[in-house]
Amino acid sequence: MSNASYAAAGVDTTAGDLAVSLMKEAVSNTHGPEVLGGFGGFAGLYDVSFLTSFKRPLLATSTDGVGTKVAIAQAIDKHDTIGQDLVGMVVDDIIVVGARPLFMTDYIACGKVVPERIADIVAGIARACAATGTALVGGETAEHPGLLGVDDYDVAGAATGVVEADQVLGAEKVRHGDVVVAMASSGLHSNGYSLVRHILATRGIGYTDTSAELGGVVGEVLLEPTRLYTGPLLSVLADPELAGVVHSLSHVTGGGIAANLARVLPLGAWVEVDRSTWSPSPVFRVLSELAGSSLESSEGTWNLGVGMFAVVAAESASSVIARLAADGVPAWVAGRVSTAPHDFTGFEQGAKGVNGGAVRLVGGYAA
């Protein structure tokens, strides 16, 4: 098939080449000496010679997207932050097992390649990769005319990290009396946007409308980028004075607060998360008011102000919180682990196929 007929079918290879040239510098800035072969190869190469110093290196991998948050980016034609959301969803899952991210690849499917738009998306991915110490070693932009509208796109990514086998974090390390440290989210992150969009559509609110309650243009507020936890948590894990004090981590994404925390607790352990220890930010309160529902009713959908949990040794909780704060992540004690016999009525028990612990939220949110 000739290039001309391919273009007539809706695929513009020239636009694709321009997009690649526009993103090249941003992507290359994520490359350290471990990345071989430079930019634009058929496969990304990453030198793992350093793994010879490990006793038993384990590779950790994760893949994800950002859901329907992309619809809001498309609606207000703002595409430079959605990439950070993607990195947050992918790389912050890898840190949960204690692994250091090594490299990432991305995939963008679109109805029409608009070079500047694709470059904005990838630049956002690259900035977040640099912030988390992750090399962006490859990617693909695929034009799907007739399947997606000309302004439609979706993004996905996958990353790989490494952790020493005896340093893997997880439920098996959690003990009775451990403290649950909550880390503040920056907003909705990348979960629950189908509900957000439904609420706004029902109330006739547009993404370009200005909301005094939300404090700005609706779409821009909703596009607040996902907070990245990998860098600060790697600092905690690498601190010799905090060695071994973090027992498990939980990334609060789809499924909400209780279900995700339950996944990293051992069977028989339970936690009551105290709502009074934090105040959900205005975006959650305003959306709940618009929906005519309570904050509590959305705890299985939105993070409500908590983006990550750390289950840590009680005597070191204050040191972990101080270290996170020094790296710009507000954190606080939200609960305590118990393995004492308990009635689990009203608790979330495990999630997503994990036969884990039990969690429920108690009390009322701080004003």
RAKA-V213848 format. One line per field, one symbol per residue. phi: phi as a letter, one per 20 degrees, with the letter a starting at -180 (. if undefined). A space follows every 10 residues. Layout:
phi: ???
//
This chain:
phi: .fffffffeo ddffffffgf ffegfffffe eeffednmdn ffbedcfdgf ffeefbfded cbbaccmeff ffgffdlcce dfffgffgfe fffffgenee fdbbccccdb fbfdgfffff ffffffffff fdmdeeeaab ddecfnedff debccbbbcc cbbfgedfer gfefcgngde eedfeeqflc cnfffgffff ffemeefefe cffenrfgff ffegfffedg ggfffffefg fdgmeeebcc eecgonffff fffddfgneb cdeeffebdg fggfffffff emceggfdfe cdflodebdc ecfgfdgfff ffffffendf bbfdrbecdf gbfefneecm alneedecbb ecmdfff
//
